[in-house]
């Protein structure tokens, strides 16, 4: 909720998109509140999934073997980029 309140784009999205799905035949206020609650649920689920994935990724990347592999891969990529710069010069 704090993320969406601090993001002006979320307000613009709510004002421009949510009214398209509210019909004048039913209760407008309740429909708008229901859509807002659904949007909040989807956003909260997304951020919880993202937090879980980052936590799992951090645990994976913290392993010494993975850190060593990342260092080797980064070194090889940087050497390849340096060779490409030299070859192009």
OpenMM code with the backbone's topology and positions (N, CA, C; nanometers):
from openmm import Vec3, app, unit

residues = "UNK UNK UNK UNK UNK UNK UNK UNK UNK UNK UNK UNK UNK UNK UNK UNK UNK UNK UNK UNK UNK UNK UNK UNK UNK UNK UNK UNK UNK UNK UNK UNK UNK UNK UNK UNK UNK UNK UNK UNK UNK UNK UNK UNK UNK UNK UNK UNK UNK UNK UNK UNK UNK UNK UNK UNK UNK UNK UNK UNK UNK UNK UNK UNK UNK UNK UNK UNK UNK UNK UNK UNK UNK UNK UNK UNK UNK UNK UNK UNK UNK UNK UNK UNK UNK UNK UNK UNK UNK".split()
positions = [
    Vec3(0.0818, -0.1183, 0.0000),
    Vec3(0.0000, 0.0000, 0.0000),
    Vec3(0.0867, 0.1253, 0.0000),
    Vec3(0.1943, 0.1230, 0.0778),
    Vec3(0.2837, 0.2390, 0.0846),
    Vec3(0.3484, 0.2632, -0.0511),
    Vec3(0.3842, 0.1555, -0.1195),
    Vec3(0.4451, 0.1692, -0.2515),
    Vec3(0.3494, 0.2383, -0.3483),
    Vec3(0.2236, 0.1970, -0.3469),
    Vec3(0.1268, 0.2581, -0.4379),
    Vec3(0.0924, 0.4005, -0.3972),
    Vec3(0.0882, 0.4286, -0.2674),
    Vec3(0.0572, 0.5648, -0.2238),
    Vec3(0.1708, 0.6616, -0.2582),
    Vec3(0.2925, 0.6121, -0.2598),
    Vec3(0.4062, 0.6971, -0.2923),
    Vec3(0.4328, 0.7089, -0.4414),
    Vec3(0.3534, 0.6422, -0.5210),
    Vec3(0.3754, 0.6398, -0.6645),
    Vec3(0.2603, 0.7143, -0.7337),
    Vec3(0.2839, 0.8310, -0.7889),
    Vec3(0.1744, 0.9044, -0.8541),
    Vec3(0.1188, 0.8319, -0.9757),
    Vec3(0.1975, 0.7458, -1.0376),
    Vec3(0.1474, 0.6715, -1.1531),
    Vec3(0.0341, 0.5772, -1.1132),
    Vec3(0.0378, 0.5280, -0.9890),
    Vec3(-0.0689, 0.4387, -0.9438),
    Vec3(-0.2019, 0.5139, -0.9382),
    Vec3(-0.2006, 0.6368, -0.8930),
    Vec3(-0.3225, 0.7167, -0.8901),
    Vec3(-0.3747, 0.7464, -1.0289),
    Vec3(-0.2852, 0.7778, -1.1197),
    Vec3(-0.3256, 0.8039, -1.2584),
    Vec3(-0.3848, 0.6775, -1.3192),
    Vec3(-0.3238, 0.5653, -1.2907),
    Vec3(-0.3760, 0.4376, -1.3403),
    Vec3(-0.5163, 0.4119, -1.2863),
    Vec3(-0.5339, 0.4327, -1.1555),
    Vec3(-0.6639, 0.4078, -1.0939),
    Vec3(-0.7716, 0.4979, -1.1537),
    Vec3(-0.7409, 0.6234, -1.1714),
    Vec3(-0.8401, 0.7184, -1.2232),
    Vec3(-0.8700, 0.6920, -1.3704),
    Vec3(-0.7728, 0.6445, -1.4459),
    Vec3(-0.7950, 0.6276, -1.5894),
    Vec3(-0.8435, 0.4884, -1.6285),
    Vec3(-0.8100, 0.3858, -1.5536),
    Vec3(-0.8442, 0.2499, -1.5957),
    Vec3(-0.9643, 0.1928, -1.5204),
    Vec3(-0.9693, 0.2094, -1.3908),
    Vec3(-1.0766, 0.1468, -1.3139),
    Vec3(-1.2173, 0.1888, -1.3572),
    Vec3(-1.2443, 0.3160, -1.3881),
    Vec3(-1.3808, 0.3526, -1.4280),
    Vec3(-1.4301, 0.2823, -1.5545),
    Vec3(-1.3418, 0.2338, -1.6372),
    Vec3(-1.3830, 0.1650, -1.7592),
    Vec3(-1.4563, 0.0350, -1.7291),
    Vec3(-1.4309, -0.0227, -1.6109),
    Vec3(-1.4887, -0.1512, -1.5754),
    Vec3(-1.6079, -0.1384, -1.4811),
    Vec3(-1.6509, -0.0179, -1.4536),
    Vec3(-1.7662, 0.0058, -1.3677),
    Vec3(-1.8836, 0.0443, -1.4569),
    Vec3(-1.9953, -0.0277, -1.4402),
    Vec3(-2.1138, 0.0033, -1.5203),
    Vec3(-2.2095, 0.0898, -1.4397),
    Vec3(-2.2873, 0.1673, -1.5098),
    Vec3(-2.3844, 0.2536, -1.4437),
    Vec3(-2.5076, 0.1753, -1.3992),
    Vec3(-2.5228, 0.0510, -1.4440),
    Vec3(-2.6396, -0.0302, -1.4101),
    Vec3(-2.6338, -0.0842, -1.2674),
    Vec3(-2.5139, -0.0971, -1.2124),
    Vec3(-2.4997, -0.1534, -1.0787),
    Vec3(-2.4556, -0.0483, -0.9791),
    Vec3(-2.4216, -0.0929, -0.8592),
    Vec3(-2.3735, 0.0009, -0.7573),
    Vec3(-2.2331, 0.0513, -0.7929),
    Vec3(-2.2227, 0.1738, -0.8323),
    Vec3(-2.0966, 0.2305, -0.8808),
    Vec3(-1.9918, 0.2323, -0.7703),
    Vec3(-2.0299, 0.2807, -0.6525),
    Vec3(-1.9328, 0.2929, -0.5439),
    Vec3(-1.8799, 0.1566, -0.5029),
    Vec3(-1.9687, 0.0588, -0.4836),
    Vec3(-1.9250, -0.0747, -0.4418),
    Vec3(-1.8408, -0.1425, -0.5497),
    Vec3(-1.8765, -0.1212, -0.6751),
    Vec3(-1.7964, -0.1788, -0.7843),
    Vec3(-1.6566, -0.1195, -0.7855),
    Vec3(-1.6480, 0.0108, -0.7647),
    Vec3(-1.5175, 0.0767, -0.7631),
    Vec3(-1.4342, 0.0287, -0.6453),
    Vec3(-1.4966, 0.0155, -0.5296),
    Vec3(-1.4252, -0.0342, -0.4111),
    Vec3(-1.3797, -0.1779, -0.4328),
    Vec3(-1.4649, -0.2607, -0.4929),
    Vec3(-1.4277, -0.3995, -0.5200),
    Vec3(-1.3100, -0.4074, -0.6174),
    Vec3(-1.3126, -0.3256, -0.7219),
    Vec3(-1.2006, -0.3242, -0.8163),
    Vec3(-1.0724, -0.2752, -0.7495),
    Vec3(-1.0852, -0.1738, -0.6645),
    Vec3(-0.9682, -0.1250, -0.5908),
    Vec3(-0.9126, -0.2310, -0.4977),
    Vec3(-1.0021, -0.3055, -0.4309),
    Vec3(-0.9570, -0.4132, -0.3420),
    Vec3(-0.8887, -0.5244, -0.4215),
    Vec3(-0.9438, -0.5566, -0.5369),
    Vec3(-0.8813, -0.6579, -0.6223),
    Vec3(-0.7437, -0.6125, -0.6692),
    Vec3(-0.7335, -0.4868, -0.7070),
    Vec3(-0.6051, -0.4321, -0.7490),
    Vec3(-0.5049, -0.4360, -0.6341),
    Vec3(-0.5486, -0.4019, -0.5133),
    Vec3(-0.4609, -0.4073, -0.3961),
    Vec3(-0.4169, -0.5499, -0.3680),
    Vec3(-0.5071, -0.6461, -0.3833),
    Vec3(-0.4723, -0.7861, -0.3614),
    Vec3(-0.3697, -0.8348, -0.4628),
    Vec3(-0.3897, -0.7997, -0.5878),
    Vec3(-0.2949, -0.8399, -0.6926),
    Vec3(-0.1581, -0.7748, -0.6680),
    Vec3(-0.1574, -0.6468, -0.6322),
    Vec3(-0.0310, -0.5773, -0.6050),
    Vec3(0.0402, -0.6380, -0.4855),
    Vec3(-0.0342, -0.6659, -0.3789),
    Vec3(0.0269, -0.7258, -0.2603),
    Vec3(0.0826, -0.8638, -0.2918),
    Vec3(0.0094, -0.9413, -0.3701),
    Vec3(0.0580, -1.0743, -0.4088),
    Vec3(0.1862, -1.0637, -0.4909),
    Vec3(0.1884, -0.9696, -0.5835),
    Vec3(0.3066, -0.9500, -0.6666),
    Vec3(0.4278, -0.9132, -0.5820),
    Vec3(0.4106, -0.8179, -0.4897),
    Vec3(0.5233, -0.7757, -0.4079),
    Vec3(0.5678, -0.8854, -0.3117),
    Vec3(0.4744, -0.9672, -0.2635),
    Vec3(0.5136, -1.0795, -0.1777),
    Vec3(0.5922, -1.1831, -0.2581),
    Vec3(0.5487, -1.2103, -0.3803),
    Vec3(0.6210, -1.3034, -0.4673),
    Vec3(0.7600, -1.2494, -0.5003),
    Vec3(0.7684, -1.1213, -0.5292),
    Vec3(0.8968, -1.0598, -0.5592),
    Vec3(0.9907, -1.0658, -0.4380),
    Vec3(0.9377, -1.0381, -0.3194),
    Vec3(1.0181, -1.0455, -0.1979),
    Vec3(1.0673, -1.1867, -0.1734),
    Vec3(0.9800, -1.2842, -0.1940),
    Vec3(1.0194, -1.4238, -0.1764),
    Vec3(1.1297, -1.4624, -0.2761),
    Vec3(1.1146, -1.4207, -0.4014),
    Vec3(1.2142, -1.4546, -0.5042),
    Vec3(1.3489, -1.3896, -0.4745),
    Vec3(1.3476, -1.2657, -0.4280),
    Vec3(1.4734, -1.1986, -0.3949),
    Vec3(1.5408, -1.2679, -0.2771),
    Vec3(1.4633, -1.3084, -0.1774),
    Vec3(1.5199, -1.3788, -0.0626),
    Vec3(1.5826, -1.5111, -0.1055),
    Vec3(1.5128, -1.5856, -0.1923),
    Vec3(1.5677, -1.7120, -0.2421),
    Vec3(1.6920, -1.6873, -0.3276),
    Vec3(1.6867, -1.5839, -0.4109),
    Vec3(1.8023, -1.5520, -0.4940),
    Vec3(1.9220, -1.5103, -0.4123),
    Vec3(1.8980, -1.4367, -0.3050),
    Vec3(2.0087, -1.3944, -0.2184),
    Vec3(2.0728, -1.5154, -0.1519),
    Vec3(1.9909, -1.6101, -0.1067),
    Vec3(2.0454, -1.7311, -0.0452),
    Vec3(2.1261, -1.8107, -0.1468),
    Vec3(2.0815, -1.8135, -0.2705),
    Vec3(2.1534, -1.8867, -0.3750),
    Vec3(2.2851, -1.8190, -0.4100),
    Vec3(2.2818, -1.6895, -0.4284),
    Vec3(2.4010, -1.6154, -0.4703),
    Vec3(2.5048, -1.6065, -0.3583),
    Vec3(2.4638, -1.6235, -0.2351),
    Vec3(2.5572, -1.6145, -0.1228),
    Vec3(2.6451, -1.7380, -0.1081),
    Vec3(2.6152, -1.8438, -0.1789),
    Vec3(2.6960, -1.9659, -0.1697),
    Vec3(2.8328, -1.9412, -0.2331),
    Vec3(2.9396, -1.9927, -0.1700),
    Vec3(3.0753, -1.9697, -0.2237),
    Vec3(3.0945, -2.0211, -0.3661),
    Vec3(3.0392, -2.1361, -0.3976),
    Vec3(3.0568, -2.1904, -0.5329),
    Vec3(2.9900, -2.1009, -0.6370),
    Vec3(2.8731, -2.0481, -0.6053),
    Vec3(2.8031, -1.9595, -0.6986),
    Vec3(2.8786, -1.8279, -0.7130),
    Vec3(2.9290, -1.7745, -0.6012),
    Vec3(3.0075, -1.6508, -0.6073),
    Vec3(3.1316, -1.6694, -0.6944),
    Vec3(3.1976, -1.7831, -0.6801),
    Vec3(3.3160, -1.8113, -0.7615),
    Vec3(3.2782, -1.8203, -0.9091),
    Vec3(3.1677, -1.8895, -0.9383),
    Vec3(3.1211, -1.9015, -1.0772),
    Vec3(3.0845, -1.7668, -1.1370),
    Vec3(3.0192, -1.6817, -1.0567),
    Vec3(2.9858, -1.5478, -1.1053),
    Vec3(3.1109, -1.4649, -1.1315),
    Vec3(3.2103, -1.4786, -1.0452),
    Vec3(3.3355, -1.4049, -1.0654),
    Vec3(3.4064, -1.4498, -1.1920),
    Vec3(3.4104, -1.5789, -1.2142),
    Vec3(3.4749, -1.6314, -1.3356),
    Vec3(3.3983, -1.5859, -1.4597),
    Vec3(3.2665, -1.5968, -1.4556),
    Vec3(3.1855, -1.5561, -1.5702),
    Vec3(3.2017, -1.4073, -1.5992),
    Vec3(3.2004, -1.3261, -1.4941),
    Vec3(3.2192, -1.1826, -1.5119),
    Vec3(3.3561, -1.1521, -1.5709),
    Vec3(3.4580, -1.2201, -1.5221),
    Vec3(3.5923, -1.1992, -1.5750),
    Vec3(3.6025, -1.2353, -1.7218),
    Vec3(3.5433, -1.3478, -1.7612),
    Vec3(3.5473, -1.3906, -1.9011),
    Vec3(3.4725, -1.2899, -1.9893),
    Vec3(3.3569, -1.2421, -1.9414),
    Vec3(3.2809, -1.1443, -2.0196),
    Vec3(3.3603, -1.0150, -2.0351),
    Vec3(3.4225, -0.9681, -1.9279),
    Vec3(3.5017, -0.8452, -1.9369),
    Vec3(3.6228, -0.8620, -2.0283),
    Vec3(3.6876, -0.9770, -2.0228),
    Vec3(3.7993, -1.0025, -2.1152),
    Vec3(3.7501, -1.0042, -2.2602),
    Vec3(3.6330, -1.0653, -2.2824),
    Vec3(3.5771, -1.0676, -2.4172),
    Vec3(3.5409, -0.9289, -2.4663),
    Vec3(3.4825, -0.8470, -2.3792),
    Vec3(3.4521, -0.7089, -2.4181),
    Vec3(3.5785, -0.6278, -2.4458),
    Vec3(3.6802, -0.6494, -2.3659),
    Vec3(3.8081, -0.5801, -2.3892),
    Vec3(3.8701, -0.6220, -2.5213),
    Vec3(3.8640, -0.7517, -2.5521),
    Vec3(3.9168, -0.8003, -2.6804),
    Vec3(3.8377, -0.7417, -2.7964),
    Vec3(3.7058, -0.7284, -2.7792),
    Vec3(3.6229, -0.6694, -2.8867),
    Vec3(3.6579, -0.5237, -2.9070),
    Vec3(3.6869, -0.4517, -2.7986),
    Vec3(3.7245, -0.3108, -2.8111),
    Vec3(3.8579, -0.2983, -2.8827),
    Vec3(3.9521, -0.3829, -2.8437),
    Vec3(4.0846, -0.3801, -2.9075),
    Vec3(4.0745, -0.4151, -3.0554),
    Vec3(3.9955, -0.5162, -3.0881),
    Vec3(3.9812, -0.5586, -3.2267),
    Vec3(3.9122, -0.4506, -3.3117),
    Vec3(3.8225, -0.3748, -3.2494),
    Vec3(3.7520, -0.2711, -3.3229),
    Vec3(3.8307, -0.1427, -3.3377),
    Vec3(3.9364, -0.1244, -3.2604),
    Vec3(4.0112, 0.0004, -3.2627),
    Vec3(4.1101, 0.0081, -3.3740),
] * unit.nanometer
topology = app.Topology()
chain = topology.addChain("A")
for resn in residues:
    res = topology.addResidue(resn, chain)
    for name in ("N", "CA", "C"):
        topology.addAtom(name, app.Element.getBySymbol(name[0]), res)
